[in-house]
Amino acid sequence: MRPEKLTIQNIGPFIGAHTIDFSTLGDIFLIFGKTGAGKTTIFDALCYAFYGNVPGSRKDLVRQMRSQGSLDTDEASVTLEFTLGLQRYRIIRVLPGERPGKRGAKSQAIPEDVHLDQW
């Protein structure tokens, strides 16, 4: 499996949509940055795309992956394009969450949504 492109939207410290194009990198690359810059978030997003969870003792914290700087109405999602052999795939996962209710009603639960495409 080779990741080709990762797009994270309103995840961790990333507000809005941000894309990493792995296809422009070589076989070996380095992810570096200051504390809190989002390095672990990149790996969490990859794991979440594949497994619907994050690794280790944080596995029950998927709902907390949503960026604190985003609005409640903003979608939080991960899109991963990857190749496996000669086939190319795309996984889209939308995080579960809650949306404010209309006209002061209780908040609505938003279920997780996942799609897998092959082309």
Secondary structure, 3 states (H helix, E strand, C coil): CEEEEEEEEEECCEEEEEEEEHHHCCCCCCCCCCCCCCHHHHHHHHHHHHHCCCCHHHCCCHHHHECCCCCCCCCCEEEEEEEECCEEEEEEEECCEEECCHHHCCCEEECCEEEEEEC
